[in-house]
Amino acid sequence: MLTHFAYSYLIIALRYFVIAGAFFLIFYIIKPKRFNKLRLQQGFPKTKDYYREISYSMISFFFFALYAIILFRTPIRAFTRLYTNPAEYGWGYFAFSVLLTFIIHDAYFYWTHRLMHHPKLFKLFHLVHHKSTNPSPWAAFSFHPLESMVEAGILPVLVFTIPLHPYAILVFFLISTVINVYGHLGYEIYPAWLIRSRLGKYLNTSVSHNMHHKYFNSNYSFYTRIWDIVMDTMDPNYEEKLNEVVK
């Protein structure tokens, strides 16, 4: 069991360092001046901020790995809806199930995120993450241990809700990590044609999440802005800020 936990932890950490590290290397080390027009806030975090973000992320991965081991490697698995034979549901459902994971996570993230902004919960759960008022890619998983348990909680929600193949979960977490890092990148890299398309009206952007880190009280969404739009929690200056960056 301990060996499986170690493998899970290493895979999660490796995914983080490869994806966040690649973005950090390009936008913060190699070509920061080239992408200066896409920068969302003036200045960069201090070195100590990067260390803080990475340190808390490494703690967060403990809970992500723990949840995975409990659900995949203990008798609890028999009560989940996990399956191992793709032919059981077909490849069409496999692709559809990945889409479902994002739809479910989009709602889960919005409401848990907004709940953690409640005054009675914010300092206990979410303050650590908001110490990154000018976030870097390393901030994507920089959570207090209590928040880590909430964020990792999407895994049991998924495996107890819909039939899922383990590879579908891998695809989900890989794409989710990329989008999470993008949201904390500090640059807006979506092209103007995408942002101004019909789909782009509903996509969440790095601009949106960066404003959330800067102002704290709006823009709670993850993949799309649908829940923010429906619940009227978008920052009223979002469109203006977005247009400044992508013009």
Secondary structure, DSSP 8 states (H G I E B T S, - for coil): -HHHHHHHHHHHHHHHHHHHHHHHIIIIIISTTTTGGGBSSSS---HHHHHHHHHHHHHHHHHHHHHHHHHHHSGGGGGS-B---GGGT-HHHHHHHHHHHHHHHHHHHHHHHHHHTSTTTIIIIIHHHHT-SS--GGGGG---HHHHHHHHTHHHHHHHHS-B-HHHHHHHHHHHHHHHHHHTSSB--S-HHHHTSTTTTTB--HHHHHHHHHHSSS---SSBSHHHHHHT-S-TTHHHHHHHHH-
